[in-house]
Amino acid sequence: MNTLTATPAATQPDLAAVKSRQRAAWSSGDYAVVGTTLQLVGEALCEAMDLRSTQRVLDVAAGNGNVTLAAARRWCDVVSTDYVGALLMRGRERAAAERLEVEFREADVEQLPFADGSFDAVVSTFGCMFAPNPKQTASEMLRVCKSGGKVGMANWTPEGFIGQLFKTIGKHVPPPAGVESPALWGTRQRIQDLFGAQAAMVVVEPRHFAFRYRSPAHWLEIFKNYYGPVLKAFAALDASKQPALADDLLALIGKFNRAKDGSMVAPSEYLEIVITKK
């Protein structure tokens, strides 16, 4: 999952099994604790896409609904989907608290239950990039988007903090054989390869989101307990090997942290992507 090389033709990973493990990982902990801190990214993406109140918007791999809520605040007709029901529940709670009208529906981004051209815009913030079959994922996002509509994404880059987080985890817990790194979605080449043939325009802008926590130790506590991939990584290791992973993660934070007061302010690069479909 964390190697940045393409899948060899001879390797045939069991994608159904990979997806089952991923679902278990994202269902563990409580991603919403982390996800709510990323709200600014959803707001910025909606502005970059210039979403309008007349538009029907689909959020795929929506998690706890950051871009869902941002689009709903702009009076769009929003359908929020994820294959983890518990995450949709968090999004539903947030929408209810703000009295926003949103349709929530459990659905897999690789098999979307919508007709061709059903939406004016399809969006995803740090979600679709984790689907194990990139070509199928991109194909489905394009399929349900109208001609002239937009696909918008925010994807972590390989070089950024979160991209390096997955690389660090991979040194301790080997990724599934033959499955490409989600961080490839944070490269211009991957976006061009997946979407270019059906795109009238592709706009890719590097952005940064700053992870702000009380301290590096506080970040580690939150991610170890609530962020599925990190939680599962620690759970997969013997107790004697867990301190080494913790030390490597704290060292990684040290490379990115620009705070000098004991707190944590670690910028993480991501790509803000807006694709206009032909």
C-alpha positions, -999 to 999 in steps of 0.1 A, spaced: 0 0 0 29 23 7 54 15 -20 54 42 -48 61 18 -76 35 6 -100 19 -28 -96 39 -55 -115 18 -72 -142 25 -106 -126 11 -96 -92 -26 -101 -88 -36 -89 -53 -69 -100 -38 -85 -66 -39 -116 -78 -22 -95 -90 8 -75 -57 8 -108 -37 8 -121 -58 37 -90 -51 57 -92 -14 48 -128 -12 59 -119 -28 92 -91 -3 96 -113 28 89 -140 14 111 -116 11 141 -109 40 164 -129 71 155 -116 88 124 -140 118 130 -117 129 158 -90 135 132 -113 143 103 -130 173 119 -96 190 121 -94 189 83 -125 210 76 -106 238 60 -96 216 32 -132 209 23 -141 246 23 -111 254 1 -120 227 -24 -156 239 -28 -143 274 -35 -117 261 -60 -146 243 -78 -168 274 -76 -198 252 -65 -232 268 -69 -266 263 -52 -281 249 -84 -257 219 -85 -261 183 -74 -229 171 -56 -217 136 -48 -191 132 -20 -173 98 -23 -153 82 5 -168 111 25 -156 100 59 -173 122 85 -183 147 58 -159 176 56 -165 185 19 -201 172 23 -208 199 48 -189 226 29 -210 219 -2 -242 219 18 -233 252 34 -233 265 -2 -269 253 -6 -259 225 -30 -280 193 -33 -255 169 -16 -253 131 -15 -226 119 10 -213 83 6 -188 60 22 -185 23 27 -181 27 64 -215 33 80 -200 45 113 -183 74 95 -215 84 77 -232 85 111 -207 111 122 -214 132 91 -252 128 97 -247 141 133 -228 171 121 -253 179 94 -282 177 118 -264 200 143 -261 226 116 -295 220 102 -281 211 67 -301 190 43 -279 161 31 -286 126 18 -264 100 34 -260 67 16 -236 38 22 -218 31 -10 -184 20 -24 -166 44 -46 -156 15 -69 -192 5 -75 -213 37 -72 -251 30 -72 -259 60 -94 -268 64 -131 -243 79 -156 -241 117 -154 -262 120 -122 -241 148 -107 -228 182 -115 -198 177 -93 -180 147 -76 -157 154 -47 -134 137 -23 -110 149 3 -84 123 14 -109 95 6 -109 81 -29 -71 79 -28 -73 50 -5 -95 28 -27 -74 -3 -38 -84 -1 -75 -74 34 -88 -86 29 -124 -120 16 -113 -123 45 -88 -115 72 -113 -138 55 -139 -167 55 -115 -162 92 -104 -161 102 -141 -191 80 -150 -215 96 -126 -203 132 -134 -221 151 -161 -204 163 -193 -190 197 -184 -192 189 -147 -163 188 -123 -144 162 -103 -126 178 -73 -101 161 -49 -76 168 -22 -49 141 -21 -19 138 1 15 139 -18 42 113 -13 67 139 -1 43 155 24 39 147 61 11 122 57 27 106 26 58 101 47 37 88 76 25 59 54 60 53 42 72 51 79 44 27 88 54 5 58 88 0 73 73 -16 103 42 -33 89 46 -43 52 18 -32 29 -2 -57 9 17 -71 -20 9 -56 -53 -13 -27 -41 -1 7 -51 5 35 -27 -24 59 -21 1 87 -22 4 82 -59 -29 101 -61 -10 131 -49 11 132 -81 3 151 -112 12 121 -134 -13 98 -116 -41 123 -121 -32 127 -157 -31 90 -162 -64 84 -145 -85 113 -157 -67 130 -186 -84 112 -215 -118 124 -204 -108 158 -191 -114 191 -209 -92 208 -182 -71 196 -152 -60 222 -126 -36 209 -100 -24 232 -72 -1 222 -43 -15 232 -9 -6 227 27 -26 217 57 -10 223 91 -16 196 117 -19 215 150 -17 196 182 -8 202 218 25 184 213 40 157 191 31 132 219 -5 145 218 -6 139 180 7 104 185 -19 96 212 -47 108 190 -36 90 159 -27 58 178 -62 57 193 -84 72 166 -68 71 131 -74 36 117 -42 30 98 -20 40 127 -41 22 152 -40 -10 131 -2 -7 126 4 -6 163 -20 -35 169 -2 -56 143 31 -53 161 43 -72 192 44 -50 223 82 -51 221 82 -36 186 57 -8 192 81 16 208 103 16 176 73 26 155 64 53 180 100 66 180 101 68 142 67 86 141 80 112 166 112 116 146 91 122 115 71 149 133 104 165 142 113 168 106 81 187 97 72 205 130 78 243 127 66 250 163 92 261 188 71 262 219 66 225 225 34 223 205 30 208 170 24 227 138 33 203 110 24 214 74 14 185 52 14 190 15 -15 179 -6 -27 185 -42 -60 204 -47 -73 190 -80 -102 203 -102 -110 183 -133 -136 195 -158 -150 165 -177 -154 167 -215 
